[in-house]
Amino acid sequence: MDDALTTALALLYAYLVGSVPSAYLIGRVVKGVDLRKVGSGTLGASNVFYNVGRFWIVPVGVFDIFIKGLSPVYAARALGLPVEAQAAAGLLAVVGHNWPLFLGFKGGRGVAPTVGALLALGRLELALFIVIAVAGWRFTNSSAVWALAAFASLPLSALYFGRPGAVALLMTGLLAIAVAKRLLGNERGEGVPLPRLLLNRLLFDRDVADHEAWVRRNADGGEAQAPRNAPPTENA
């Protein structure tokens, strides 16, 4: 098969598998809820945690890490494609998760597929990513800020570890995608001035300052109770 065609197919697979809305499907099947309309409005494990049930973050997380994030990179590798194509596949898988083709380009925040891509191409960076995100959350109880710091560490740690240019660009791309998704969100916040909205989204990954109000938004008429011991990222 022609190398250009092989690369195109690998990248197409990456975006399409990234677009599979696992969290949305779990929400619909298990509880009959559209996760785009409740809580954070994102299609990731944390919104499943708050609005479907804590058990269901396991199948969502496994699928998003290993099928969405890891398999596109390994598929490109198995096809004999260079590291540049593998990195592009990992990046497109995250893009598909964040802006899925099948649900009007309203998806998650890309944390889980990022973990999968890092498992394939940057395990040392992944270790640092996890330490920053989890330790920061445990000590400050502010998961979103530390998730952003963890993403920011990726290009710096790639340079420190002397990664190939394609892998360093992947790390930079993952940070750029995370920031873009936070700022754009899935919908415009109501009654929040634009400067405050953008600051809330960038730092706290939500439209309003009140975390509890945000994760319970529109759930069961606004009275849903958030489980204790929330996961270390607010929007996966």
C-alpha positions in Angstrom: 0.0 0.0 0.0 1.2 3.5 -0.8 2.8 5.2 2.2 0.6 8.3 1.8 -2.6 6.2 1.7 -1.5 4.2 4.7 -0.8 7.4 6.7 -4.1 8.9 5.7 -6.0 5.7 6.8 -4.1 5.7 10.1 -5.0 9.3 10.8 -8.6 8.8 9.7 -8.8 5.9 12.1 -7.3 8.0 14.9 -9.9 10.8 14.5 -12.9 8.5 14.1 -12.0 6.2 17.0 -11.4 9.4 19.1 -14.8 10.6 18.1 -16.6 7.5 19.6 -18.7 9.0 22.4 -18.2 6.4 25.1 -19.3 8.7 27.9 -22.4 9.8 26.0 -23.4 6.2 25.2 -22.9 5.1 28.9 -25.0 8.0 30.0 -27.8 7.2 27.6 -27.8 3.5 28.1 -27.4 3.4 31.9 -29.4 6.5 33.0 -31.0 7.9 30.0 -29.2 11.2 30.4 -27.6 13.4 27.8 -24.3 14.4 29.4 -24.0 17.3 27.0 -26.9 18.9 28.9 -26.0 18.2 32.6 -23.1 19.0 34.9 -20.0 20.2 33.1 -21.6 19.4 29.7 -18.5 17.4 28.7 -18.3 13.9 27.5 -15.7 12.4 29.8 -15.3 10.3 32.9 -15.8 13.0 35.5 -19.2 14.0 34.1 -20.1 10.3 34.1 -18.9 10.1 37.8 -21.2 12.9 38.9 -24.3 12.2 36.7 -24.3 8.5 36.0 -22.4 6.8 38.7 -18.8 6.2 40.0 -18.6 2.6 38.7 -19.2 3.7 35.1 -16.0 5.8 35.0 -14.1 2.5 34.8 -15.4 1.3 31.3 -15.3 4.9 30.0 -11.8 5.4 31.3 -10.5 2.1 29.9 -12.0 2.7 26.5 -10.8 6.3 26.3 -7.3 5.5 27.4 -6.6 2.3 25.6 -8.9 2.3 22.5 -9.0 6.0 21.8 -5.6 7.2 22.9 -3.3 4.2 22.7 -4.6 2.1 19.8 -4.2 4.8 17.0 -0.5 5.2 17.9 0.1 1.5 18.0 -1.9 1.0 14.8 0.4 3.5 13.0 3.4 1.8 14.5 2.2 -1.6 13.4 1.8 -0.3 9.8 5.4 0.7 9.8 4.8 4.4 9.9 7.4 6.8 11.3 7.2 8.5 14.7 5.9 11.7 13.0 2.8 9.8 11.9 2.4 8.0 15.2 2.5 11.4 17.0 0.0 12.8 14.6 -2.3 9.8 15.2 -2.1 10.4 19.0 -2.9 14.1 18.5 -5.9 13.4 16.2 -7.3 10.9 18.6 -7.4 13.6 21.3 -8.9 16.1 18.8 -11.6 13.5 18.0 -12.4 13.1 21.7 -12.6 16.8 22.3 -14.5 17.6 19.0 -16.3 14.4 18.0 -17.7 14.1 14.5 -20.7 12.1 15.7 -22.1 14.6 18.3 -21.8 18.0 16.7 -18.2 18.4 17.8 -19.1 18.6 21.5 -16.9 16.2 23.4 -14.6 15.9 26.4 -11.5 17.6 27.6 -9.0 15.0 26.3 -7.3 13.9 29.5 -8.0 10.1 29.1 -6.9 9.8 25.5 -3.9 12.0 26.3 -2.9 9.4 28.9 -3.2 6.7 26.2 -1.1 8.6 23.7 1.6 9.2 26.4 1.6 5.6 27.3 2.8 4.9 23.7 5.1 7.9 23.1 6.0 9.5 26.4 5.9 7.4 29.5 8.3 9.6 31.5 6.2 12.6 30.6 3.1 10.7 31.6 4.6 9.9 35.0 5.3 13.6 35.6 1.9 14.5 34.3 0.2 12.2 36.8 2.3 13.3 39.7 1.6 17.0 39.1 -2.2 16.5 38.5 -2.8 14.1 41.4 -0.5 15.6 44.0 -1.7 19.1 43.2 -5.3 18.0 43.6 -4.7 16.1 46.8 -2.9 19.1 48.5 -5.1 21.9 47.2 -8.4 20.3 46.2 -8.2 22.2 43.0 -8.0 19.6 40.3 -8.5 21.8 37.2 -5.6 24.2 37.9 -3.3 21.3 38.4 -4.5 19.4 35.4 -3.6 22.6 33.4 -0.2 22.6 35.1 0.3 18.9 34.2 -0.5 19.7 30.5 1.9 22.6 30.6 4.7 20.3 31.9 4.5 18.1 28.8 6.5 20.2 26.3 9.0 21.2 29.0 9.6 17.6 30.1 9.9 16.4 26.4 12.7 18.9 25.9 14.3 17.9 29.2 14.3 14.2 28.2 15.6 15.0 24.8 12.7 13.6 22.8 12.6 13.6 19.0 11.1 16.7 17.4 7.9 14.9 16.5 7.3 13.8 20.1 8.1 17.3 21.4 5.6 18.7 19.0 3.0 16.2 20.1 3.5 17.4 23.7 3.1 21.0 22.6 0.0 20.1 20.6 -1.6 18.3 23.6 -1.1 21.5 25.7 -2.5 23.7 22.9 -5.6 21.4 22.5 -6.2 21.4 26.2 -6.1 25.2 26.4 -8.3 25.6 23.3 -10.9 23.2 24.6 -11.1 24.9 28.0 -11.5 28.3 26.4 -14.0 27.3 23.8 -16.1 25.0 26.0 -19.1 23.2 24.7 -21.5 26.2 25.0 -21.5 29.8 26.1 -22.0 30.4 29.8 -25.1 32.3 30.6 -24.9 35.6 32.5 -21.1 35.5 32.8 -19.1 38.4 31.3 -16.7 37.2 28.6 -13.4 38.1 30.4 -14.5 36.3 33.6 -15.9 33.4 31.5 -12.6 32.9 29.8 -10.6 33.2 33.0 -12.9 30.7 34.8 -12.6 28.3 31.9 -8.8 28.5 31.6 -8.1 28.2 35.3 -11.0 26.2 36.7 -12.3 24.4 33.5 -15.8 25.6 34.1 -18.0 28.6 33.4 -18.7 29.6 37.0 -16.5 29.8 40.1 -18.8 27.5 42.1 -17.7 23.9 41.5 -20.7 22.2 43.2 -23.2 24.3 41.2 -21.4 23.5 38.0 -21.1 19.7 38.3 -24.8 19.5 39.4 -26.0 21.8 36.7 -29.4 20.6 35.2 -29.0 17.2 36.9 -32.3 15.8 38.3 -33.8 19.3 38.2 -30.7 20.8 39.8 -30.9 18.7 42.9 -28.5 15.9 42.1 -25.9 15.1 44.8 -22.3 14.8 43.8 -20.5 11.7 45.2 -17.7 12.2 47.5 -14.1 11.7 46.5 -14.3 13.2 43.1 -11.8 12.1 40.5 -8.6 14.2 40.1 -9.7 15.9 36.9 -13.0 17.8 36.6 -13.5 17.1 32.9 -11.9 14.2 31.3 
